[in-house]
């Protein structure tokens, strides 16, 4: 898949933002207690109430199944983007809403970046953390300006925020990079914060021009073939 970075950046206007599609990262497990399931169900309900559409990683297990089902039942559209290898054998359950099959994990997140206006992470495991930091890293590198929000259910992400603060203290990331991560404890509060998010790129990294190449609108191939 080829992503036209010029088009992606041109589509990102100034604050306040007008959202249409929200990509949600979350666990394929329900978590230890019902609070995580309740938060996923509520997020889906809120998205539908705000007439926002959902993009997610496909399947129907755990929190992924909760947020996708709640969004669809509420009347909004749902798109599940899932690698063919995961879709085979019913490993992840039937995808809710429309399904888009891709070849690799990298192609999945590239598609998510292209279609989404903002990102929200619910609690989850390694896959959720990978997605959070992949999208945040691309924002850090000035590949996109889309806001990234963490729904901090039961203070789940508190230690992650402490890690980021420690990385700033040790001068491994800048204050500008730390501000990429927006957080709130409720879905409505988080969406309101994302709408007013102002992108503040690292001054040094603004010198990167991802459109340099054979043409003024060079397409960057973000698909990784292993």
C-alpha positions in Angstrom: 0.0 0.0 0.0 1.2 3.5 -0.8 0.4 6.4 1.5 0.5 9.9 0.0 2.0 11.9 2.9 1.3 15.2 1.3 -2.4 14.4 1.1 -2.4 13.1 4.7 -0.8 16.3 6.0 -3.0 18.5 3.8 -6.1 16.9 5.2 -5.1 17.8 8.8 -6.5 21.3 9.6 -6.1 23.5 12.5 -7.9 23.4 15.8 -10.8 22.9 16.6 -10.8 19.7 14.6 -13.7 18.1 12.8 -13.6 14.3 13.4 -15.3 11.7 11.3 -13.3 8.5 11.8 -11.7 7.4 15.2 -9.3 4.6 15.3 -9.4 2.6 18.6 -6.6 0.4 19.9 -7.4 -2.0 22.7 -7.0 -5.5 24.1 -8.4 -8.7 22.6 -9.0 -9.7 26.2 -11.8 -8.3 28.5 -9.4 -7.5 31.4 -9.5 -8.5 35.0 -12.7 -6.7 36.0 -15.9 -5.3 34.4 -14.7 -1.7 34.5 -12.6 -2.2 31.3 -15.6 -3.8 29.4 -17.9 -1.0 30.7 -15.4 1.6 29.4 -15.1 -0.1 26.0 -18.9 -0.3 25.7 -19.3 3.3 26.8 -16.7 4.5 24.3 -18.6 2.8 21.4 -21.8 4.4 22.6 -20.3 7.8 22.8 -18.8 7.5 19.3 -22.2 6.7 17.9 -23.9 9.5 19.8 -21.4 11.9 18.3 -21.9 10.4 14.9 -18.3 9.3 14.7 -17.3 6.1 12.8 -14.9 3.5 14.2 -11.8 1.9 12.8 -10.3 -0.9 14.7 -8.1 -4.0 14.4 -10.9 -6.5 13.5 -12.4 -9.5 15.3 -14.9 -9.7 18.1 -12.9 -10.7 21.2 -12.3 -8.8 24.4 -12.5 -5.0 24.4 -12.2 -5.0 20.6 -15.5 -6.8 20.3 -17.1 -4.5 23.0 -16.2 -1.2 21.4 -17.0 -2.3 17.8 -20.4 -3.8 18.7 -21.5 -0.8 20.8 -20.5 1.5 18.0 -22.4 -0.5 15.4 -25.5 -0.9 17.5 -25.5 2.8 18.1 -25.8 3.5 14.4 -22.3 4.4 13.3 -20.2 2.6 10.8 -17.4 0.2 11.8 -14.4 -0.8 9.8 -12.2 -3.7 11.0 -8.7 -3.9 9.4 -7.1 -7.3 10.0 -4.2 -9.3 8.5 -5.3 -12.3 6.6 -3.2 -14.6 8.8 -5.2 -13.5 11.9 -8.6 -13.8 10.1 -8.0 -17.4 9.2 -9.3 -20.1 11.5 -11.5 -17.8 13.5 -8.7 -16.9 15.9 -10.1 -13.5 16.6 -13.8 -14.0 16.1 -15.9 -12.5 13.4 -15.1 -8.9 12.5 -17.9 -6.5 13.4 -19.1 -4.2 10.6 -17.1 -4.0 7.3 -13.8 -5.9 7.1 -10.7 -5.0 5.2 -8.1 -7.7 4.9 -4.4 -6.8 4.6 -1.2 -8.8 4.3 0.8 -7.7 7.3 0.6 -5.9 10.7 2.5 -3.0 9.3 0.1 -2.6 6.4 -2.8 -2.7 8.9 -1.5 0.2 10.9 -0.6 2.2 7.8 -4.2 1.8 6.7 -5.4 2.9 10.1 -3.2 6.0 9.9 -4.6 6.9 6.4 -8.3 6.5 7.3 -8.4 7.8 10.9 -8.8 11.4 12.0 -7.6 10.6 15.6 -6.6 7.7 17.8 -7.8 6.4 21.1 -6.3 3.7 23.2 -8.2 1.7 25.7 -6.3 -0.7 28.1 -4.6 -3.6 26.4 -1.5 -5.7 26.1 1.6 -5.8 23.9 -0.3 -5.2 20.6 -2.0 -2.1 22.0 1.3 -0.7 23.3 2.9 -1.3 19.9 0.1 0.5 18.1 0.3 3.5 20.6 4.0 3.9 20.2 4.0 3.3 16.4 1.5 6.1 15.8 3.2 8.3 18.4 6.6 7.7 16.8 5.2 8.7 13.4 3.8 11.9 14.9 7.1 12.6 16.5 8.8 12.2 13.1 6.3 14.6 11.6 4.6 12.0 9.4 1.2 13.1 10.7 -0.5 15.6 13.0 -3.4 13.5 14.2 -4.1 13.5 18.0 -3.5 10.4 20.1 -5.6 9.9 23.3 -5.3 7.3 26.1 -8.5 6.5 27.9 -7.1 6.0 31.4 -9.6 3.5 32.8 -8.9 2.9 36.5 -5.5 4.7 36.2 -4.3 1.9 33.8 -1.9 4.1 32.0 -0.4 5.9 35.0 2.9 3.9 35.0 3.2 4.5 31.2 3.0 8.3 31.9 5.6 7.9 34.6 7.9 6.2 32.1 7.4 9.0 29.5 8.1 11.6 32.2 11.3 9.7 33.2 12.3 9.6 29.5 11.9 13.4 29.4 13.9 13.8 32.6 16.7 11.7 31.2 16.6 13.7 27.9 15.6 10.8 25.7 12.4 12.5 24.5 11.5 16.2 24.4 8.7 18.0 26.1 7.1 18.5 22.7 7.1 14.7 22.1 5.6 14.1 25.6 2.7 16.4 24.7 1.7 14.1 21.9 -0.1 11.9 24.4 -3.5 13.2 25.6 -5.3 11.5 28.4 -8.6 11.5 30.3 -10.6 9.1 32.4 -13.9 9.4 30.4 -14.7 9.0 26.7 -16.5 12.4 26.4 -13.6 14.3 28.2 -11.0 12.6 26.0 -12.8 13.3 22.7 -13.2 17.0 23.8 -9.5 17.2 24.5 -8.6 15.6 21.2 -10.8 18.1 19.3 -8.8 21.0 20.8 -5.4 19.3 20.5 -2.8 21.6 18.9 0.1 19.8 17.2 3.5 21.1 18.4 6.2 19.3 16.5 9.8 19.1 17.7 11.6 22.0 16.2 14.5 19.9 15.0 12.3 17.3 13.4 10.3 19.9 11.4 13.3 20.0 9.1 12.4 16.5 7.8 10.6 16.7 4.4 8.9 13.4 3.7 7.8 14.6 0.3 11.4 14.9 -1.1 11.9 12.5 -4.0 11.1 12.0 -7.6 8.1 14.4 -7.5 6.6 17.0 -5.2 4.0 14.6 -4.1 6.1 11.5 -3.6 4.3 8.5 -2.1 5.9 6.9 0.8 5.6 3.1 0.9 4.8 2.2 4.5 4.2 -1.5 3.8 6.8 -3.8 5.2 7.2 -7.2 3.5 8.9 -9.8 5.7 
